[in-house]
């Protein structure tokens, strides 16, 4: 396994801040990302547990919109 170099001036292509591994995608909240040929979308907002929480269906729907999972119920 190879190691990623830490970039002293982080960019979207460098390692995650404070680490020597990973990549940063969607630098800004309005940056759009998508996976596996899906239409890129901006970050979605889900409720936290302290405010009633999101349902499993909402989380699956958000992940499916990114192209990371397939919603078999859709």
C-alpha positions in Angstrom: 0.0 0.0 0.0 1.4 3.4 -0.9 1.3 6.5 1.4 -0.2 9.8 0.3 2.0 12.8 0.8 0.8 15.6 3.0 0.5 18.9 1.1 1.5 21.9 3.2 -1.0 24.0 1.2 -4.1 21.7 1.2 -6.2 21.7 -1.9 -9.0 19.5 -3.1 -6.4 17.1 -4.5 -4.3 16.9 -1.3 -4.7 14.8 1.8 -7.5 15.5 4.3 -6.5 18.3 6.7 -4.3 17.1 9.6 -3.8 13.7 8.1 -1.6 11.9 5.6 -4.4 10.0 3.9 -7.7 10.5 2.1 -8.9 13.1 -0.3 -11.2 16.1 0.1 -14.2 16.3 -2.2 -16.7 19.1 -2.3 -14.6 21.8 -0.6 -17.5 24.3 -0.2 -21.1 23.6 0.8 -22.3 24.5 -2.7 -19.7 22.3 -4.4 -21.4 19.5 -6.2 -20.3 15.8 -6.1 -21.7 12.6 -7.6 -20.5 9.0 -7.9 -21.0 6.2 -10.5 -22.5 8.5 -13.2 -25.1 10.2 -11.1 -25.9 13.9 -11.6 -23.6 15.9 -9.2 -25.5 17.5 -6.3 -24.6 19.9 -3.5 -24.5 18.8 0.1 -27.8 17.7 1.6 -29.0 18.5 5.1 -30.5 15.9 7.4 -31.8 16.4 10.9 -29.6 15.6 13.8 -30.7 13.2 16.5 -31.1 16.1 19.0 -33.9 17.6 16.8 -35.9 14.4 16.1 -33.4 12.8 13.8 -33.6 11.6 10.2 -35.2 8.4 9.3 -33.3 5.5 7.7 -35.3 6.1 4.5 -34.1 9.8 4.4 -30.5 8.7 4.8 -30.8 6.0 2.1 -32.4 8.6 -0.2 -29.6 11.1 0.4 -26.9 8.4 -0.3 -28.8 7.2 -3.4 -28.9 10.8 -4.7 -25.1 10.8 -4.5 -24.9 7.4 -6.2 -23.3 5.6 -3.3 -26.2 3.1 -2.7 -29.1 1.8 -4.7 -32.5 2.2 -3.0 -34.2 -1.1 -3.7 -37.5 0.4 -2.6 -37.5 3.2 -5.1 
